[in-house]
Amino acid sequence: MSNELKPKPTPNQTMIYQIKIKGHLAREWTDWFEGLTITLEEDGNTLLTGPVLDQAALHGLLKKVRDLGMPLVSVSPVQFDETHPY
């Protein structure tokens, strides 16, 4: 276990999130989900990944998931890594 402190985002820093929902979502929904990358997983879930401006924007995305009627599996912030676009 590392005692190294991880930098916390500043209030103006965009965070990368992964939102996992149960069921497959067509890629045509990318625009509705504000450009998040849609990845269809083999287990039947959909992973939405991308930058989220702030907590209000995150809640807006979660409302869209709710409005689709698809069960929410998880919401996870992703540690930014310069080797990956998200």
PyMOL Python script that loads the backbone (N, CA, C, O; Angstrom):
from pymol import cmd

cmd.read_pdbstr("""\
ATOM      1  N   MET A   1       0.850  -1.180   0.000  1.00  0.00           N
ATOM      2  CA  MET A   1       0.000   0.000   0.000  1.00  0.00           C
ATOM      3  C   MET A   1       0.894   1.242   0.000  1.00  0.00           C
ATOM      4  O   MET A   1       1.849   1.329   0.772  1.00  0.00           O
ATOM      5  N   SER A   2       0.587   2.159  -0.836  1.00  0.00           N
ATOM      6  CA  SER A   2       1.402   3.355  -0.992  1.00  0.00           C
ATOM      7  C   SER A   2       0.866   4.478  -0.121  1.00  0.00           C
ATOM      8  O   SER A   2      -0.346   4.649   0.013  1.00  0.00           O
ATOM      9  N   ASN A   3       1.774   5.239   0.466  1.00  0.00           N
ATOM     10  CA  ASN A   3       1.395   6.415   1.231  1.00  0.00           C
ATOM     11  C   ASN A   3       1.453   7.669   0.384  1.00  0.00           C
ATOM     12  O   ASN A   3       1.261   8.777   0.884  1.00  0.00           O
ATOM     13  N   GLU A   4       1.719   7.491  -0.903  1.00  0.00           N
ATOM     14  CA  GLU A   4       1.843   8.621  -1.816  1.00  0.00           C
ATOM     15  C   GLU A   4       0.484   9.296  -1.977  1.00  0.00           C
ATOM     16  O   GLU A   4      -0.522   8.638  -2.246  1.00  0.00           O
ATOM     17  N   LEU A   5       0.469  10.613  -1.808  1.00  0.00           N
ATOM     18  CA  LEU A   5      -0.773  11.367  -1.964  1.00  0.00           C
ATOM     19  C   LEU A   5      -1.094  11.544  -3.432  1.00  0.00           C
ATOM     20  O   LEU A   5      -0.217  11.860  -4.236  1.00  0.00           O
ATOM     21  N   LYS A   6      -2.333  11.342  -3.775  1.00  0.00           N
ATOM     22  CA  LYS A   6      -2.770  11.566  -5.148  1.00  0.00           C
ATOM     23  C   LYS A   6      -3.341  12.976  -5.218  1.00  0.00           C
ATOM     24  O   LYS A   6      -4.095  13.386  -4.335  1.00  0.00           O
ATOM     25  N   PRO A   7      -2.989  13.712  -6.255  1.00  0.00           N
ATOM     26  CA  PRO A   7      -3.500  15.083  -6.345  1.00  0.00           C
ATOM     27  C   PRO A   7      -5.014  15.087  -6.491  1.00  0.00           C
ATOM     28  O   PRO A   7      -5.584  14.316  -7.263  1.00  0.00           O
ATOM     29  N   LYS A   8      -5.649  15.969  -5.735  1.00  0.00           N
ATOM     30  CA  LYS A   8      -7.100  16.117  -5.839  1.00  0.00           C
ATOM     31  C   LYS A   8      -7.403  17.147  -6.908  1.00  0.00           C
ATOM     32  O   LYS A   8      -6.660  18.113  -7.076  1.00  0.00           O
ATOM     33  N   PRO A   9      -8.506  16.941  -7.638  1.00  0.00           N
ATOM     34  CA  PRO A   9      -8.828  17.918  -8.675  1.00  0.00           C
ATOM     35  C   PRO A   9      -9.227  19.247  -8.059  1.00  0.00           C
ATOM     36  O   PRO A   9      -9.828  19.300  -6.986  1.00  0.00           O
ATOM     37  N   THR A  10      -8.887  20.300  -8.747  1.00  0.00           N
ATOM     38  CA  THR A  10      -9.315  21.620  -8.320  1.00  0.00           C
ATOM     39  C   THR A  10     -10.756  21.803  -8.764  1.00  0.00           C
ATOM     40  O   THR A  10     -11.217  21.081  -9.648  1.00  0.00           O
ATOM     41  N   PRO A  11     -11.480  22.748  -8.177  1.00  0.00           N
ATOM     42  CA  PRO A  11     -12.884  22.933  -8.548  1.00  0.00           C
ATOM     43  C   PRO A  11     -13.114  23.177 -10.037  1.00  0.00           C
ATOM     44  O   PRO A  11     -14.180  22.836 -10.549  1.00  0.00           O
ATOM     45  N   ASN A  12     -12.152  23.751 -10.739  1.00  0.00           N
ATOM     46  CA  ASN A  12     -12.322  24.058 -12.159  1.00  0.00           C
ATOM     47  C   ASN A  12     -11.778  22.966 -13.075  1.00  0.00           C
ATOM     48  O   ASN A  12     -11.821  23.117 -14.296  1.00  0.00           O
ATOM     49  N   GLN A  13     -11.269  21.870 -12.514  1.00  0.00           N
ATOM     50  CA  GLN A  13     -10.665  20.815 -13.316  1.00  0.00           C
ATOM     51  C   GLN A  13     -11.720  19.791 -13.726  1.00  0.00           C
ATOM     52  O   GLN A  13     -12.480  19.297 -12.894  1.00  0.00           O
ATOM     53  N   THR A  14     -11.753  19.484 -15.012  1.00  0.00           N
ATOM     54  CA  THR A  14     -12.679  18.482 -15.529  1.00  0.00           C
ATOM     55  C   THR A  14     -12.220  17.100 -15.096  1.00  0.00           C
ATOM     56  O   THR A  14     -11.036  16.774 -15.179  1.00  0.00           O
ATOM     57  N   MET A  15     -13.171  16.285 -14.630  1.00  0.00           N
ATOM     58  CA  MET A  15     -12.872  14.912 -14.215  1.00  0.00           C
ATOM     59  C   MET A  15     -13.324  13.959 -15.311  1.00  0.00           C
ATOM     60  O   MET A  15     -14.256  14.247 -16.062  1.00  0.00           O
ATOM     61  N   ILE A  16     -12.649  12.826 -15.388  1.00  0.00           N
ATOM     62  CA  ILE A  16     -13.039  11.763 -16.298  1.00  0.00           C
ATOM     63  C   ILE A  16     -13.848  10.757 -15.480  1.00  0.00           C
ATOM     64  O   ILE A  16     -13.421  10.342 -14.402  1.00  0.00           O
ATOM     65  N   TYR A  17     -15.008  10.369 -15.992  1.00  0.00           N
ATOM     66  CA  TYR A  17     -15.872   9.408 -15.300  1.00  0.00           C
ATOM     67  C   TYR A  17     -16.178   8.230 -16.199  1.00  0.00           C
ATOM     68  O   TYR A  17     -16.168   8.337 -17.425  1.00  0.00           O
ATOM     69  N   GLN A  18     -16.452   7.093 -15.555  1.00  0.00           N
ATOM     70  CA  GLN A  18     -16.999   5.924 -16.225  1.00  0.00           C
ATOM     71  C   GLN A  18     -18.332   5.635 -15.568  1.00  0.00           C
ATOM     72  O   GLN A  18     -18.418   5.450 -14.354  1.00  0.00           O
ATOM     73  N   ILE A  19     -19.370   5.600 -16.386  1.00  0.00           N
ATOM     74  CA  ILE A  19     -20.718   5.301 -15.922  1.00  0.00           C
ATOM     75  C   ILE A  19     -21.116   3.985 -16.564  1.00  0.00           C
ATOM     76  O   ILE A  19     -21.170   3.873 -17.788  1.00  0.00           O
ATOM     77  N   LYS A  20     -21.393   2.993 -15.736  1.00  0.00           N
ATOM     78  CA  LYS A  20     -21.760   1.676 -16.253  1.00  0.00           C
ATOM     79  C   LYS A  20     -23.259   1.479 -16.073  1.00  0.00           C
ATOM     80  O   LYS A  20     -23.796   1.677 -14.984  1.00  0.00           O
ATOM     81  N   ILE A  21     -23.935   1.082 -17.172  1.00  0.00           N
ATOM     82  CA  ILE A  21     -25.369   0.817 -17.116  1.00  0.00           C
ATOM     83  C   ILE A  21     -25.643  -0.598 -17.614  1.00  0.00           C
ATOM     84  O   ILE A  21     -24.905  -1.140 -18.437  1.00  0.00           O
ATOM     85  N   LYS A  22     -26.717  -1.179 -17.098  1.00  0.00           N
ATOM     86  CA  LYS A  22     -27.085  -2.543 -17.468  1.00  0.00           C
ATOM     87  C   LYS A  22     -27.806  -2.515 -18.810  1.00  0.00           C
ATOM     88  O   LYS A  22     -28.777  -1.780 -18.988  1.00  0.00           O
ATOM     89  N   GLY A  23     -27.327  -3.313 -19.741  1.00  0.00           N
ATOM     90  CA  GLY A  23     -27.906  -3.365 -21.078  1.00  0.00           C
ATOM     91  C   GLY A  23     -27.025  -2.652 -22.079  1.00  0.00           C
ATOM     92  O   GLY A  23     -26.171  -1.844 -21.713  1.00  0.00           O
ATOM     93  N   HIS A  24     -27.239  -2.958 -23.336  1.00  0.00           N
ATOM     94  CA  HIS A  24     -26.452  -2.327 -24.394  1.00  0.00           C
ATOM     95  C   HIS A  24     -27.185  -1.104 -24.932  1.00  0.00           C
ATOM     96  O   HIS A  24     -28.393  -1.129 -25.168  1.00  0.00           O
ATOM     97  N   LEU A  25     -26.435  -0.059 -25.114  1.00  0.00           N
ATOM     98  CA  LEU A  25     -26.932   1.207 -25.620  1.00  0.00           C
ATOM     99  C   LEU A  25     -26.318   1.436 -26.997  1.00  0.00           C
ATOM    100  O   LEU A  25     -25.108   1.280 -27.167  1.00  0.00           O
ATOM    101  N   ALA A  26     -27.127   1.799 -27.965  1.00  0.00           N
ATOM    102  CA  ALA A  26     -26.631   2.037 -29.322  1.00  0.00           C
ATOM    103  C   ALA A  26     -25.693   3.245 -29.349  1.00  0.00           C
ATOM    104  O   ALA A  26     -25.859   4.188 -28.575  1.00  0.00           O
ATOM    105  N   ARG A  27     -24.724   3.208 -30.233  1.00  0.00           N
ATOM    106  CA  ARG A  27     -23.738   4.292 -30.349  1.00  0.00           C
ATOM    107  C   ARG A  27     -24.379   5.615 -30.780  1.00  0.00           C
ATOM    108  O   ARG A  27     -23.785   6.679 -30.608  1.00  0.00           O
ATOM    109  N   GLU A  28     -25.573   5.549 -31.332  1.00  0.00           N
ATOM    110  CA  GLU A  28     -26.266   6.776 -31.750  1.00  0.00           C
ATOM    111  C   GLU A  28     -26.589   7.690 -30.569  1.00  0.00           C
ATOM    112  O   GLU A  28     -26.926   8.856 -30.772  1.00  0.00           O
ATOM    113  N   TRP A  29     -26.492   7.185 -29.348  1.00  0.00           N
ATOM    114  CA  TRP A  29     -26.787   7.966 -28.157  1.00  0.00           C
ATOM    115  C   TRP A  29     -25.612   8.838 -27.726  1.00  0.00           C
ATOM    116  O   TRP A  29     -25.729   9.569 -26.742  1.00  0.00           O
ATOM    117  N   THR A  30     -24.490   8.783 -28.429  1.00  0.00           N
ATOM    118  CA  THR A  30     -23.299   9.543 -28.049  1.00  0.00           C
ATOM    119  C   THR A  30     -23.605  11.036 -27.908  1.00  0.00           C
ATOM    120  O   THR A  30     -23.197  11.656 -26.925  1.00  0.00           O
ATOM    121  N   ASP A  31     -24.306  11.612 -28.859  1.00  0.00           N
ATOM    122  CA  ASP A  31     -24.620  13.045 -28.788  1.00  0.00           C
ATOM    123  C   ASP A  31     -25.471  13.371 -27.566  1.00  0.00           C
ATOM    124  O   ASP A  31     -25.253  14.388 -26.908  1.00  0.00           O
ATOM    125  N   TRP A  32     -26.437  12.512 -27.265  1.00  0.00           N
ATOM    126  CA  TRP A  32     -27.321  12.748 -26.121  1.00  0.00           C
ATOM    127  C   TRP A  32     -26.540  12.696 -24.816  1.00  0.00           C
ATOM    128  O   TRP A  32     -26.856  13.402 -23.858  1.00  0.00           O
ATOM    129  N   PHE A  33     -25.504  11.842 -24.793  1.00  0.00           N
ATOM    130  CA  PHE A  33     -24.655  11.745 -23.615  1.00  0.00           C
ATOM    131  C   PHE A  33     -23.431  12.648 -23.731  1.00  0.00           C
ATOM    132  O   PHE A  33     -22.366  12.341 -23.195  1.00  0.00           O
ATOM    133  N   GLU A  34     -23.596  13.756 -24.433  1.00  0.00           N
ATOM    134  CA  GLU A  34     -22.615  14.835 -24.502  1.00  0.00           C
ATOM    135  C   GLU A  34     -21.224  14.376 -24.925  1.00  0.00           C
ATOM    136  O   GLU A  34     -20.219  14.846 -24.391  1.00  0.00           O
ATOM    137  N   GLY A  35     -21.170  13.451 -25.894  1.00  0.00           N
ATOM    138  CA  GLY A  35     -19.913  13.035 -26.466  1.00  0.00           C
ATOM    139  C   GLY A  35     -19.149  11.969 -25.702  1.00  0.00           C
ATOM    140  O   GLY A  35     -18.022  11.642 -26.075  1.00  0.00           O
ATOM    141  N   LEU A  36     -19.731  11.416 -24.642  1.00  0.00           N
ATOM    142  CA  LEU A  36     -19.043  10.349 -23.926  1.00  0.00           C
ATOM    143  C   LEU A  36     -18.859   9.157 -24.852  1.00  0.00           C
ATOM    144  O   LEU A  36     -19.699   8.890 -25.711  1.00  0.00           O
ATOM    145  N   THR A  37     -17.759   8.446 -24.673  1.00  0.00           N
ATOM    146  CA  THR A  37     -17.492   7.250 -25.457  1.00  0.00           C
ATOM    147  C   THR A  37     -18.386   6.124 -24.962  1.00  0.00           C
ATOM    148  O   THR A  37     -18.479   5.883 -23.758  1.00  0.00           O
ATOM    149  N   ILE A  38     -19.045   5.434 -25.890  1.00  0.00           N
ATOM    150  CA  ILE A  38     -19.920   4.313 -25.546  1.00  0.00           C
ATOM    151  C   ILE A  38     -19.191   3.023 -25.878  1.00  0.00           C
ATOM    152  O   ILE A  38     -18.824   2.784 -27.028  1.00  0.00           O
ATOM    153  N   THR A  39     -18.984   2.188 -24.858  1.00  0.00           N
ATOM    154  CA  THR A  39     -18.328   0.902 -25.034  1.00  0.00           C
ATOM    155  C   THR A  39     -19.294  -0.198 -24.614  1.00  0.00           C
ATOM    156  O   THR A  39     -19.776  -0.212 -23.481  1.00  0.00           O
ATOM    157  N   LEU A  40     -19.573  -1.117 -25.531  1.00  0.00           N
ATOM    158  CA  LEU A  40     -20.449  -2.243 -25.224  1.00  0.00           C
ATOM    159  C   LEU A  40     -19.592  -3.370 -24.666  1.00  0.00           C
ATOM    160  O   LEU A  40     -18.677  -3.846 -25.337  1.00  0.00           O
ATOM    161  N   GLU A  41     -19.879  -3.792 -23.457  1.00  0.00           N
ATOM    162  CA  GLU A  41     -19.095  -4.831 -22.805  1.00  0.00           C
ATOM    163  C   GLU A  41     -19.693  -6.203 -23.082  1.00  0.00           C
ATOM    164  O   GLU A  41     -20.889  -6.330 -23.344  1.00  0.00           O
ATOM    165  N   GLU A  42     -18.851  -7.223 -23.022  1.00  0.00           N
ATOM    166  CA  GLU A  42     -19.284  -8.587 -23.309  1.00  0.00           C
ATOM    167  C   GLU A  42     -20.320  -9.100 -22.313  1.00  0.00           C
ATOM    168  O   GLU A  42     -21.109  -9.988 -22.636  1.00  0.00           O
ATOM    169  N   ASP A  43     -20.319  -8.541 -21.100  1.00  0.00           N
ATOM    170  CA  ASP A  43     -21.264  -9.000 -20.080  1.00  0.00           C
ATOM    171  C   ASP A  43     -22.656  -8.398 -20.246  1.00  0.00           C
ATOM    172  O   ASP A  43     -23.537  -8.618 -19.415  1.00  0.00           O
ATOM    173  N   GLY A  44     -22.851  -7.637 -21.327  1.00  0.00           N
ATOM    174  CA  GLY A  44     -24.166  -7.060 -21.599  1.00  0.00           C
ATOM    175  C   GLY A  44     -24.345  -5.651 -21.067  1.00  0.00           C
ATOM    176  O   GLY A  44     -25.413  -5.060 -21.230  1.00  0.00           O
ATOM    177  N   ASN A  45     -23.318  -5.104 -20.433  1.00  0.00           N
ATOM    178  CA  ASN A  45     -23.394  -3.740 -19.912  1.00  0.00           C
ATOM    179  C   ASN A  45     -22.822  -2.744 -20.913  1.00  0.00           C
ATOM    180  O   ASN A  45     -22.123  -3.119 -21.854  1.00  0.00           O
ATOM    181  N   THR A  46     -23.127  -1.480 -20.695  1.00  0.00           N
ATOM    182  CA  THR A  46     -22.579  -0.385 -21.490  1.00  0.00           C
ATOM    183  C   THR A  46     -21.751   0.494 -20.572  1.00  0.00           C
ATOM    184  O   THR A  46     -22.165   0.798 -19.454  1.00  0.00           O
ATOM    185  N   LEU A  47     -20.584   0.901 -21.043  1.00  0.00           N
ATOM    186  CA  LEU A  47     -19.706   1.787 -20.292  1.00  0.00           C
ATOM    187  C   LEU A  47     -19.645   3.124 -21.021  1.00  0.00           C
ATOM    188  O   LEU A  47     -19.260   3.187 -22.188  1.00  0.00           O
ATOM    189  N   LEU A  48     -20.024   4.185 -20.330  1.00  0.00           N
ATOM    190  CA  LEU A  48     -19.932   5.549 -20.849  1.00  0.00           C
ATOM    191  C   LEU A  48     -18.705   6.180 -20.202  1.00  0.00           C
ATOM    192  O   LEU A  48     -18.609   6.227 -18.975  1.00  0.00           O
ATOM    193  N   THR A  49     -17.767   6.665 -21.011  1.00  0.00           N
ATOM    194  CA  THR A  49     -16.521   7.200 -20.483  1.00  0.00           C
ATOM    195  C   THR A  49     -16.222   8.557 -21.105  1.00  0.00           C
ATOM    196  O   THR A  49     -16.377   8.746 -22.312  1.00  0.00           O
ATOM    197  N   GLY A  50     -15.794   9.494 -20.275  1.00  0.00           N
ATOM    198  CA  GLY A  50     -15.392  10.777 -20.811  1.00  0.00           C
ATOM    199  C   GLY A  50     -15.346  11.865 -19.767  1.00  0.00           C
ATOM    200  O   GLY A  50     -15.632  11.634 -18.592  1.00  0.00           O
ATOM    201  N   PRO A  51     -14.977  13.068 -20.214  1.00  0.00           N
ATOM    202  CA  PRO A  51     -14.851  14.197 -19.293  1.00  0.00           C
ATOM    203  C   PRO A  51     -16.214  14.722 -18.861  1.00  0.00           C
ATOM    204  O   PRO A  51     -17.152  14.799 -19.655  1.00  0.00           O
ATOM    205  N   VAL A  52     -16.298  15.077 -17.590  1.00  0.00           N
ATOM    206  CA  VAL A  52     -17.513  15.668 -17.025  1.00  0.00           C
ATOM    207  C   VAL A  52     -17.082  16.958 -16.340  1.00  0.00           C
ATOM    208  O   VAL A  52     -16.229  16.941 -15.454  1.00  0.00           O
ATOM    209  N   LEU A  53     -17.663  18.056 -16.745  1.00  0.00           N
ATOM    210  CA  LEU A  53     -17.232  19.384 -16.311  1.00  0.00           C
ATOM    211  C   LEU A  53     -17.283  19.573 -14.797  1.00  0.00           C
ATOM    212  O   LEU A  53     -16.336  20.076 -14.193  1.00  0.00           O
ATOM    213  N   ASP A  54     -18.405  19.162 -14.186  1.00  0.00           N
ATOM    214  CA  ASP A  54     -18.567  19.368 -12.746  1.00  0.00           C
ATOM    215  C   ASP A  54     -19.658  18.438 -12.220  1.00  0.00           C
ATOM    216  O   ASP A  54     -20.214  17.635 -12.969  1.00  0.00           O
ATOM    217  N   GLN A  55     -19.956  18.552 -10.940  1.00  0.00           N
ATOM    218  CA  GLN A  55     -20.950  17.678 -10.322  1.00  0.00           C
ATOM    219  C   GLN A  55     -22.346  17.896 -10.902  1.00  0.00           C
ATOM    220  O   GLN A  55     -23.121  16.946 -11.020  1.00  0.00           O
ATOM    221  N   ALA A  56     -22.670  19.117 -11.260  1.00  0.00           N
ATOM    222  CA  ALA A  56     -23.972  19.389 -11.866  1.00  0.00           C
ATOM    223  C   ALA A  56     -24.097  18.649 -13.200  1.00  0.00           C
ATOM    224  O   ALA A  56     -25.151  18.089 -13.503  1.00  0.00           O
ATOM    225  N   ALA A  57     -23.030  18.647 -13.991  1.00  0.00           N
ATOM    226  CA  ALA A  57     -23.038  17.929 -15.269  1.00  0.00           C
ATOM    227  C   ALA A  57     -23.143  16.424 -15.036  1.00  0.00           C
ATOM    228  O   ALA A  57     -23.831  15.731 -15.786  1.00  0.00           O
ATOM    229  N   LEU A  58     -22.476  15.915 -14.013  1.00  0.00           N
ATOM    230  CA  LEU A  58     -22.563  14.490 -13.689  1.00  0.00           C
ATOM    231  C   LEU A  58     -23.995  14.118 -13.324  1.00  0.00           C
ATOM    232  O   LEU A  58     -24.511  13.103 -13.791  1.00  0.00           O
ATOM    233  N   HIS A  59     -24.626  14.916 -12.510  1.00  0.00           N
ATOM    234  CA  HIS A  59     -26.018  14.646 -12.138  1.00  0.00           C
ATOM    235  C   HIS A  59     -26.935  14.710 -13.356  1.00  0.00           C
ATOM    236  O   HIS A  59     -27.896  13.947 -13.450  1.00  0.00           O
ATOM    237  N   GLY A  60     -26.643  15.611 -14.285  1.00  0.00           N
ATOM    238  CA  GLY A  60     -27.422  15.681 -15.520  1.00  0.00           C
ATOM    239  C   GLY A  60     -27.300  14.404 -16.336  1.00  0.00           C
ATOM    240  O   GLY A  60     -28.288  13.919 -16.889  1.00  0.00           O
ATOM    241  N   LEU A  61     -26.082  13.854 -16.413  1.00  0.00           N
ATOM    242  CA  LEU A  61     -25.878  12.596 -17.130  1.00  0.00           C
ATOM    243  C   LEU A  61     -26.619  11.447 -16.440  1.00  0.00           C
ATOM    244  O   LEU A  61     -27.207  10.592 -17.102  1.00  0.00           O
ATOM    245  N   LEU A  62     -26.585  11.439 -15.114  1.00  0.00           N
ATOM    246  CA  LEU A  62     -27.276  10.382 -14.375  1.00  0.00           C
ATOM    247  C   LEU A  62     -28.795  10.476 -14.550  1.00  0.00           C
ATOM    248  O   LEU A  62     -29.482   9.455 -14.561  1.00  0.00           O
ATOM    249  N   LYS A  63     -29.317  11.691 -14.687  1.00  0.00           N
ATOM    250  CA  LYS A  63     -30.744  11.858 -14.970  1.00  0.00           C
ATOM    251  C   LYS A  63     -31.096  11.278 -16.333  1.00  0.00           C
ATOM    252  O   LYS A  63     -32.172  10.706 -16.509  1.00  0.00           O
ATOM    253  N   LYS A  64     -30.190  11.424 -17.299  1.00  0.00           N
ATOM    254  CA  LYS A  64     -30.430  10.865 -18.632  1.00  0.00           C
ATOM    255  C   LYS A  64     -30.472   9.337 -18.575  1.00  0.00           C
ATOM    256  O   LYS A  64     -31.292   8.706 -19.242  1.00  0.00           O
ATOM    257  N   VAL A  65     -29.580   8.749 -17.774  1.00  0.00           N
ATOM    258  CA  VAL A  65     -29.606   7.294 -17.597  1.00  0.00           C
ATOM    259  C   VAL A  65     -30.956   6.892 -16.992  1.00  0.00           C
ATOM    260  O   VAL A  65     -31.592   5.942 -17.448  1.00  0.00           O
ATOM    261  N   ARG A  66     -31.373   7.614 -15.977  1.00  0.00           N
ATOM    262  CA  ARG A  66     -32.666   7.348 -15.342  1.00  0.00           C
ATOM    263  C   ARG A  66     -33.808   7.457 -16.346  1.00  0.00           C
ATOM    264  O   ARG A  66     -34.702   6.611 -16.370  1.00  0.00           O
ATOM    265  N   ASP A  67     -33.775   8.494 -17.170  1.00  0.00           N
ATOM    266  CA  ASP A  67     -34.842   8.718 -18.145  1.00  0.00           C
ATOM    267  C   ASP A  67     -34.920   7.607 -19.184  1.00  0.00           C
ATOM    268  O   ASP A  67     -35.991   7.340 -19.728  1.00  0.00           O
ATOM    269  N   LEU A  68     -33.791   6.957 -19.463  1.00  0.00           N
ATOM    270  CA  LEU A  68     -33.781   5.829 -20.396  1.00  0.00           C
ATOM    271  C   LEU A  68     -34.416   4.586 -19.775  1.00  0.00           C
ATOM    272  O   LEU A  68     -34.846   3.676 -20.483  1.00  0.00           O
ATOM    273  N   GLY A  69     -34.467   4.561 -18.452  1.00  0.00           N
ATOM    274  CA  GLY A  69     -35.020   3.404 -17.765  1.00  0.00           C
ATOM    275  C   GLY A  69     -34.038   2.247 -17.678  1.00  0.00           C
ATOM    276  O   GLY A  69     -34.438   1.114 -17.413  1.00  0.00           O
ATOM    277  N   MET A  70     -32.758   2.520 -17.899  1.00  0.00           N
ATOM    278  CA  MET A  70     -31.735   1.478 -17.819  1.00  0.00           C
ATOM    279  C   MET A  70     -31.113   1.514 -16.426  1.00  0.00           C
ATOM    280  O   MET A  70     -30.763   2.589 -15.939  1.00  0.00           O
ATOM    281  N   PRO A  71     -30.970   0.358 -15.777  1.00  0.00           N
ATOM    282  CA  PRO A  71     -30.412   0.332 -14.432  1.00  0.00           C
ATOM    283  C   PRO A  71     -28.950   0.812 -14.402  1.00  0.00           C
ATOM    284  O   PRO A  71     -28.135   0.435 -15.244  1.00  0.00           O
ATOM    285  N   LEU A  72     -28.655   1.643 -13.421  1.00  0.00           N
ATOM    286  CA  LEU A  72     -27.303   2.134 -13.200  1.00  0.00           C
ATOM    287  C   LEU A  72     -26.528   1.076 -12.423  1.00  0.00           C
ATOM    288  O   LEU A  72     -26.982   0.613 -11.377  1.00  0.00           O
ATOM    289  N   VAL A  73     -25.358   0.693 -12.933  1.00  0.00           N
ATOM    290  CA  VAL A  73     -24.522  -0.304 -12.266  1.00  0.00           C
ATOM    291  C   VAL A  73     -23.477   0.384 -11.395  1.00  0.00           C
ATOM    292  O   VAL A  73     -23.306   0.023 -10.231  1.00  0.00           O
ATOM    293  N   SER A  74     -22.767   1.383 -11.958  1.00  0.00           N
ATOM    294  CA  SER A  74     -21.739   2.072 -11.185  1.00  0.00           C
ATOM    295  C   SER A  74     -21.376   3.412 -11.808  1.00  0.00           C
ATOM    296  O   SER A  74     -21.613   3.655 -12.991  1.00  0.00           O
ATOM    297  N   VAL A  75     -20.797   4.271 -10.981  1.00  0.00           N
ATOM    298  CA  VAL A  75     -20.243   5.557 -11.414  1.00  0.00           C
ATOM    299  C   VAL A  75     -18.878   5.662 -10.766  1.00  0.00           C
ATOM    300  O   VAL A  75     -18.763   5.602  -9.541  1.00  0.00           O
ATOM    301  N   SER A  76     -17.836   5.820 -11.583  1.00  0.00           N
ATOM    302  CA  SER A  76     -16.474   5.845 -11.048  1.00  0.00           C
ATOM    303  C   SER A  76     -15.652   6.955 -11.673  1.00  0.00           C
ATOM    304  O   SER A  76     -15.612   7.082 -12.897  1.00  0.00           O
ATOM    305  N   PRO A  77     -14.988   7.771 -10.842  1.00  0.00           N
ATOM    306  CA  PRO A  77     -14.023   8.713 -11.401  1.00  0.00           C
ATOM    307  C   PRO A  77     -12.805   7.917 -11.861  1.00  0.00           C
ATOM    308  O   PRO A  77     -12.438   6.918 -11.242  1.00  0.00           O
ATOM    309  N   VAL A  78     -12.186   8.361 -12.942  1.00  0.00           N
ATOM    310  CA  VAL A  78     -11.033   7.675 -13.502  1.00  0.00           C
ATOM    311  C   VAL A  78      -9.814   8.549 -13.293  1.00  0.00           C
ATOM    312  O   VAL A  78      -9.842   9.751 -13.560  1.00  0.00           O
ATOM    313  N   GLN A  79      -8.748   7.939 -12.815  1.00  0.00           N
ATOM    314  CA  GLN A  79      -7.490   8.679 -12.643  1.00  0.00           C
ATOM    315  C   GLN A  79      -6.977   9.084 -14.017  1.00  0.00           C
ATOM    316  O   GLN A  79      -6.829   8.228 -14.889  1.00  0.00           O
ATOM    317  N   PHE A  80      -6.706  10.347 -14.228  1.00  0.00           N
ATOM    318  CA  PHE A  80      -6.223  10.832 -15.510  1.00  0.00           C
ATOM    319  C   PHE A  80      -4.840  10.248 -15.779  1.00  0.00           C
ATOM    320  O   PHE A  80      -3.963  10.264 -14.915  1.00  0.00           O
ATOM    321  N   ASP A  81      -4.665   9.736 -16.980  1.00  0.00           N
ATOM    322  CA  ASP A  81      -3.378   9.162 -17.388  1.00  0.00           C
ATOM    323  C   ASP A  81      -3.087   9.710 -18.780  1.00  0.00           C
ATOM    324  O   ASP A  81      -3.882   9.524 -19.701  1.00  0.00           O
ATOM    325  N   GLU A  82      -1.973  10.373 -18.932  1.00  0.00           N
ATOM    326  CA  GLU A  82      -1.666  11.040 -20.186  1.00  0.00           C
ATOM    327  C   GLU A  82      -1.492  10.066 -21.358  1.00  0.00           C
ATOM    328  O   GLU A  82      -1.483  10.496 -22.511  1.00  0.00           O
ATOM    329  N   THR A  83      -1.356   8.765 -21.081  1.00  0.00           N
ATOM    330  CA  THR A  83      -1.205   7.798 -22.163  1.00  0.00           C
ATOM    331  C   THR A  83      -2.542   7.396 -22.737  1.00  0.00           C
ATOM    332  O   THR A  83      -2.584   6.738 -23.777  1.00  0.00           O
ATOM    333  N   HIS A  84      -3.629   7.765 -22.103  1.00  0.00           N
ATOM    334  CA  HIS A  84      -4.970   7.435 -22.584  1.00  0.00           C
ATOM    335  C   HIS A  84      -5.753   8.713 -22.779  1.00  0.00           C
ATOM    336  O   HIS A  84      -5.616   9.642 -21.982  1.00  0.00           O
ATOM    337  N   PRO A  85      -6.586   8.791 -23.834  1.00  0.00           N
ATOM    338  CA  PRO A  85      -7.360  10.001 -24.051  1.00  0.00           C
ATOM    339  C   PRO A  85      -8.372  10.233 -22.946  1.00  0.00           C
ATOM    340  O   PRO A  85      -8.715  11.381 -22.663  1.00  0.00           O
ATOM    341  N   TYR A  86      -8.871   9.154 -22.302  1.00  0.00           N
ATOM    342  CA  TYR A  86      -9.810   9.263 -21.177  1.00  0.00           C
ATOM    343  C   TYR A  86      -9.307   8.409 -20.061  1.00  0.00           C
ATOM    344  O   TYR A  86      -9.935   8.341 -19.004  1.00  0.00           O
TER     345      TYR A  86
END
""", "prot")
cmd.dss("prot")
cmd.show_as("cartoon", "prot")
cmd.util.cbc("prot")
cmd.orient("prot")
